[in-house]
Amino acid sequence: MKTEGTARYADMFAALGSEPRLQIVRLLLSAHPDGMIVSDIQAELGIPNSTLSHHLEKLRMEGLVSIKKDKQWLWYSTNAAALQDLLGFLYAECCTRSKVVKPVSITSAKARR
């Protein structure tokens, strides 16, 4: 069965399927809603600047991060609406329709570090 928007969600999951990009999203979530500048992201994660730029661009292209210009700085932040949409897609399939996962198990799950 093909769900409307499935290709869009697949692209979003593919973007998150890279360990560095998932680390970037987690870091930006911890800095939400203000976001972070590239040099701070780089200092925190130790990703070379050219590689970091590539990962940030991929996340931006898939709508998972947003950029805000403030004077000479570019601030990256998570796109909460896109993440909510992505999680809603999974929730609808696994928790509402098929009930494979009980909703309470998601909302009460402890964060894994």
TIKE-969761 format. One line per 3 residues: number of its first residue (from 1); their letters; for each residue x, y, z of N, C-alpha, C. Coordinates in pm, whole numbers, plus 50000, padded with zeros to 5 digits. Layout:
N
NUM> a> X Y Z X Y Z X Y Z | ...;
END
This chain:
113
1> mkt> 50085 49883 50000 50000 50000 50000 50090 50124 50000 | 50059 50218 49912 50137 50340 49904 50059 50452 49973 | 50124 50514 50070 50065 50625 50143 50107 50755 50078;
4> egt> 50017 50851 50073 50050 50982 50017 50167 51041 50097 | 50268 51085 50027 50383 51145 50094 50489 51046 50138 | 50470 50919 50107 50566 50817 50152 50707 50847 50102;
7> ary> 50719 50892 49978 50852 50922 49924 50918 51034 50003 | 50841 51134 50042 50895 51245 50122 50946 51193 50256 | 50868 51108 50322 50911 51054 50451 51034 50965 50434;
10> adm> 51039 50888 50325 51155 50802 50300 51281 50887 50286 | 51270 51000 50217 51385 51089 50203 51427 51148 50337 | 51330 51181 50421 51362 51235 50553 51432 51129 50638;
13> faa> 51381 51005 50634 51446 50898 50709 51585 50870 50655 | 51602 50877 50523 51734 50856 50465 51832 50961 50515 | 51786 51085 50525 51873 51192 50577 51911 51164 50721;
16> lgs> 51819 51112 50799 51848 51080 50939 51924 50949 50955 | 51936 50872 50847 52000 50741 50851 52151 50746 50856 | 52208 50863 50852 52352 50880 50863 52384 50919 51008;
19> epr> 52480 50849 51068 52512 50877 51208 52548 51023 51234 | 52632 51086 51151 52663 51227 51178 52539 51317 51170 | 52450 51292 51074 52331 51375 51063 52237 51353 51179;
22> lqi> 52226 51231 51226 52143 51205 51344 52203 51274 51467 | 52336 51274 51479 52402 51345 51589 52374 51495 51579 | 52377 51549 51459 52349 51691 51438 52207 51724 51482;
25> vrl> 52111 51643 51440 51971 51668 51478 51954 51659 51629 | 52014 51561 51692 52005 51550 51839 52064 51672 51906 | 52179 51717 51858 52243 51835 51916 52155 51958 51897;
28> lls> 52100 51976 51777 52014 52090 51752 51885 52082 51832 | 51835 51963 51856 51717 51950 51942 51749 51996 52084 | 51870 51968 52130 51908 52010 52266 51923 52162 52274;
31> ahp> 51942 52227 52160 51957 52373 52156 51829 52442 52110 | 51722 52367 52097 51595 52423 52048 51535 52517 52151 | 51481 52628 52116 51451 52676 51980 51559 52768 51923;
34> dgm> 51659 52804 52001 51758 52902 51955 51845 52850 51841 | 51883 52724 51846 51971 52668 51745 52116 52695 51777 | 52201 52667 51679 52346 52681 51698 52411 52730 51570;
37> ivs> 52526 52793 51585 52604 52829 51467 52696 52713 51432 | 52741 52712 51307 52820 52601 51256 52944 52574 51340 | 53014 52678 51380 53138 52656 51457 53110 52587 51590;
40> diq> 52996 52617 51651 52961 52550 51777 52922 52404 51753 | 52852 52378 51642 52817 52239 51607 52945 52161 51584 | 53036 52221 51509 53163 52155 51478 53243 52127 51604;
43> ael> 53250 52225 51693 53325 52207 51817 53266 52096 51903 | 53136 52088 51905 53068 51986 51986 53084 51845 51929 | 53073 51833 51796 53072 51700 51735 53205 51659 51672;
46> gip> 53295 51755 51649 53425 51722 51590 53417 51678 51445 | 53318 51725 51373 53304 51693 51231 53377 51800 51150 | 53463 51761 51055 53533 51861 50973 53432 51956 50905;
49> nst> 53473 52081 50890 53383 52185 50842 53318 52152 50707 | 53397 52104 50610 53340 52073 50479 53239 51959 50487 | 53267 51860 50568 53175 51748 50587 53050 51794 50660;
52> lsh> 53067 51878 50761 52954 51930 50836 52862 52010 50745 | 52919 52093 50659 52839 52171 50565 52755 52079 50476 | 52813 51971 50429 52742 51874 50347 52623 51814 50424;
55> hle> 52647 51773 50547 52541 51712 50627 52430 51813 50658 | 52467 51935 50692 52367 52037 50721 52283 52068 50597 | 52346 52070 50481 52272 52097 50357 52173 51984 50328;
58> klr> 52214 51861 50350 52123 51747 50328 52003 51757 50422 | 52027 51787 50547 51918 51801 50644 51827 51919 50607 | 51886 52026 50558 51807 52142 50516 51722 52108 50394;
61> meg> 51781 52039 50298 51708 52002 50175 51588 51914 50206 | 51597 51832 50309 51486 51744 50346 51391 51813 50444 | 51419 51938 50477 51330 52015 50562 51342 51985 50711;
64> lvs> 51448 51917 50750 51463 51878 50891 51531 51986 50975 | 51606 52074 50911 51666 52187 50982 51634 52315 50906 | 51636 52425 50981 51612 52557 50925 51735 52643 50950;
67> ikk> 51752 52746 50868 51863 52839 50882 51807 52979 50901 | 51869 53051 50994 51832 53190 51019 51961 53271 51018 | 51962 53379 50940 52081 53464 50934 52066 53575 51036;
70> dkq> 52171 53593 51116 52176 53698 51217 52310 53767 51205 | 52311 53882 51141 52435 53955 51112 52526 53866 51028 | 52643 53830 51077 52733 53747 50998 52717 53597 51028;
73> wlw> 52630 53561 51120 52616 53421 51162 52496 53354 51097 | 52513 53225 51067 52402 53142 51024 52366 53049 51140 | 52244 53061 51187 52196 52979 51298 52115 52863 51242;
76> yst> 52154 52742 51278 52080 52622 51237 51995 52575 51354 | 51873 52537 51324 51785 52483 51427 51700 52372 51366 | 51646 52289 51451 51558 52183 51402 51428 52244 51355;
79> naa> 51372 52183 51254 51241 52222 51205 51140 52136 51279 | 51089 52188 51389 51000 52111 51476 50876 52062 51403 | 50822 52144 51313 50701 52104 51239 50729 51982 51151;
82> alq> 50845 51979 51085 50880 51865 51000 50901 51739 51084 | 50967 51753 51198 50988 51637 51285 50855 51587 51341 | 50766 51678 51376 50634 51638 51425 50558 51565 51316;
85> dll> 50567 51612 51193 50502 51547 51079 50558 51406 51058 | 50690 51393 51064 50755 51263 51045 50714 51166 51155 | 50716 51212 51279 50676 51127 51390 50527 51092 51382;
88> gfl> 50448 51187 51337 50305 51162 51320 50278 51054 51216 | 50357 51054 51110 50347 50950 51007 50370 50812 51068 | 50477 50798 51144 50505 50669 51210 50397 50634 51312;
91> yae> 50359 50732 51389 50258 50710 51494 50128 50660 51434 | 50086 50721 51325 49960 50681 51262 49965 50535 51218 | 50078 50492 51166 50089 50355 51119 50107 50254 51231;
94> cct> 50193 50284 51327 50227 50183 51427 50138 50186 51550 | 50076 50298 51577 50004 50311 51703 49854 50331 51687 | 49812 50385 51575 49671 50415 51557 49602 50306 51477;
97> rsk> 49654 50281 51358 49587 50186 51270 49615 50042 51308 | 49741 50003 51312 49774 49862 51338 49792 49831 51486 | 49817 49934 51567 49837 49919 51711 49951 49823 51746;
100> vvk> 50052 49820 51660 50170 49737 51685 50240 49784 51812 | 50243 49915 51831 50305 49975 51949 50197 50052 52022 | 50190 50031 52153 50092 50104 52234 50141 50248 52254;
103> pvs> 50053 50346 52229 50094 50486 52242 50160 50519 52376 | 50113 50460 52485 50171 50491 52616 50317 50446 52624 | 50354 50342 52549 50493 50296 52553 50587 50397 52487;
106> its> 50535 50479 52398 50616 50582 52333 50630 50703 52424 | 50520 50748 52479 50522 50869 52561 50590 50847 52695 | 50600 50725 52739 50663 50700 52868 50802 50639 52854;
109> aka> 50850 50624 52732 50982 50565 52709 51091 50656 52763 | 51192 50597 52822 51306 50673 52872 51401 50698 52757 | 51462 50816 52754 51558 50851 52650 51681 50761 52664;
112> rr> 51726 50709 52552 51845 50625 52552 51963 50711 52514 | 52069 50700 52583 52189 50781 52554 52302 50690 52519;
END
